[in-house]
């Protein structure tokens, strides 16, 4: 019974520790510093009041002023200790505010970098031109190539514009990091990316799909900022003409440019 009570108490303490926020910790540290200063003032003041009669009542009979000097030194040291604790608390509070401001600036810079990355990516018109050129080249040289369509769906908690742009930018970075130098990535819709893989057949496209899915899972983070779906279209295994390829890609995109992909919450890939 005693062990059960102790275990329940430990679980309660662990749960309360997990629920602590930075503001709660800072408030607790301030209260601890205030308690330390109050304890020093009370103890030092009480000791000084007790020492004062003994030190200064024998001043006329004492040949030296050593007791008086020691008494004044004790009072000075107590005041300096209290001043040090107060100054330390003020300095820590100022540094924390500065660190919070720096983190906010860094977060805004990352969000802006993600937005700049998305705005700098080639759009759907460029994708169509590149697709036409690569298809003609592949058909003339009897080469294979594949197209991937990556659909991103943001979680409701990250649907706010700046958070959404940051998440989409991170997703674009994750896709780009898994590509080769000769491959290209395009933004087809606000939450859809297109990838052209040169010289890659259907089996190779599946391997790229798995690699990109792994990168997107890491980019989504522990908070699962977004879910995704990857579709692969290969030439000539799945399509035999440029028109069929364009229709297959268009069929994976929403009709409206502002639409978002509809999918389950779980991350899936073809």
N, C-alpha and C positions, 0 to 999 in steps of 0.2 A: 504493500500500500504506500509506504514511504517512497519507494523507488518510483512508483507511478506518479506520485505528486511531484517529485523532483523532475521526472521526464517531462511532465506537462508544463512545469514552470520553465524548463529550458526551451521547449518548443515555443512557448509564448514569448520568451525573450528573443529567440531567433526570428520569429515572425515580426515582432516590433522593430527589430534592427533592420530587417529587409524593407520595412515600410518607411524608414527614415528618409527624409529629403535633405538636400544640401542646406536649405533654410533652417530645418530643424537642428541639424548638426551645428550650424553657425550660432543659432540661438542658445544651444546647450553650452557651447564653448564660451559665449559671452556671459552666461550665468555662472559658469565655473570661474571665470576670471573675476567677476564681481564678488563671488563668494570668497575667493582667495584674498582680494583686496580688503574686504570687510573683516575677514578673520585676522589679517595682519594688523589692521587699524585697531581692532578691539584688543587683541593680545598685547600689541606694542603699547597702546594707550594705557591699558590697565597696569602693565609692568612699569611704565614710566611714572604713573601716579603713585605706585607703591615705592618706587625708588626715590622719588623726589624728596620726601621728608628726610629719608636717611642720608641722602647726599648733601643737601643744602642746610640741614640743621646742624651738621658738624663742620660747616665751612669755616667758622671762626676758630675752631679748635684744631683744624687740620693745617699742617705746615705746607702742604702741597695742594695743587688744584687737580690732581689726577682723577679723583672720583667725579668731579664736575665735568671734566673733559670727556671721560668715558660715558657719562650720562648724555651729554650733548651729541657725542658720536653715535650712540645707540639710537637716539631720536632721528638724527640725520640719515642713518642707514635705513631705518624703517621707512622714512619718507621717500628715499631713493628707490627702495624696493617696490613700494606702491606705484611710484611714477613709472618705473620700468614695466610693470605689468600692464598699466593703462596704455603706455606708449606701444607696447607689443600688440595689444588688442586692436588699437587704432591702425597700426601698420598692417596687420593681417587682414583687417576689414578692407583697407584701401587696396591691397594687393589682390584680394579676391574679386573686388569690383573691376579692377583692371584686367584680370584674367578672364572674367566673364565678358567684358567688352571685346577683348582680343578674340575670344572664341566666337562671339557674334560676328565680328568682322571676317574671320576666317570662313565661317559658314556662309555668309553673304557672298564672299569671293568665290567659293566653290559653286554656289548656286548660279552666280553670274557666268562662271566658266562653263557650266553645263548648258546654260541658255545660249551662250555664244557658240558652243559646239554644235548645238542643234540648228542654229540659224546659218551656220557655215556649211552644213551638209548639203550635198546636191539633192534636188527635189525630184518629184515624179517625172517631170518632163525630161530632165537629164537622164533619169533611169530608162525611159523609153528609148531615147536616142542611143544610149550605150547598149541596151539590149538588142536593138536592131543591128548595130554594128557588129557586136559579138556573135550574133546568130549568123549573119552572113559570113563572117570569118570562119566560124566553126563548120558551117555547111560546106564551104569551099575546101577547107582543109580536112574534112571528115573528122573533126574533133568533137569532143563531148564537153558540155558545160552544164552547170546547174544554177538554179535560182532559189534562194531561201527567202521566205517571208516571215518575219518575226513580229508577232503581235504582242503588245504589252497592255496589261490591264492594271491600273493603279488601284490600290486599296482606298477605301473611303477616307481613312485618316490622312492620306497623302494626296488627296484630290485638290487641295489648295494650289493655286497657280505656281508659286515659287517652289513649293515642295514637289509638285508634279514635274516641273521642268528639271529639277535636280535629279529626280529618280529616272526620268527618261534619258537625261544626259549620261548618268552612270550606266544605264542599260546600253546606250550606244557605245560607250567606252569598252564595256565588257564584250560586246560583239566584235568591235574593231580589234581588240587585243587577241582574238582567236583566229583572225584572218591572216592570209599571206600578203606579201607586198603587191602581187598582181590582182588581188581580189578588191572589190569595191563595195561600199555600203552607201545606201541612199535612204532618205526619209520619204516614204510614200504617202503617209498620212500622219496626223499628230501623234499617234501611238503605234505606228507600223513602220518597220524598217525592211528594206529590200537589200539582198546581198547577191552579187553575181560572182560565182566561183568558176574560174576558167580552168578547163581541162579536168573537170571533176565529174565522174559518172554518178549513178544513183547510189552505189555503195559508199563512194567517197563523200557524197552529200550527207549520208546518214552519220558518218564519222564526224563531219563538221557540225552537224546538228547536235550530237552528244557533247562535243567540246563547247559549243556556244551555250547549250543549256547549263552546263556546269558553271561557266562564267556568269551567266545571268543569275543563277541561284546564289552565287557569292555576292553579286552586286545587290540583290534584293535584301540581303542582310538578315539579321536575327528577327527584325520587325516585319519581315515579308512585305516590303513596301509595294511590291507588284507581283503579279503572276504573269505567265507568258505562255505562248504557244508558237511553235516553229513548224512551218510546212516547207517541204522540199519538192521542187519540180525539176526534172532532169531531161536533157536532150541528148540522144534521141529515144531514150527508153520510155518516157512518158508522153512526150510531144514530138510530132514530126514536122511541124511548120511553125513559122514565127507567129502566125495568127493564133494557133492553138496555145502557144506559150503565153502570149499576151492575155488571152482569155482566161487561162488558168491562174495567172497572177491577179487579174482583175477580180476573179471570182473569190479570192481570198481577202479582198479589201472591201470596206464598207462603201456604200454608195455615196454617203455624205462625208465630206472631209473632216467634219467635227465629230464623227461617230467614234466610239471606243469599241474595242473588241469584246464580244460577249463570250465568256468562258467560265469554267469552274474556278474556284479559289485555288485548287491545287495546281502546281507547276506541271505542265505536260509538254512533251515534245514528240514529234513524229520520228 
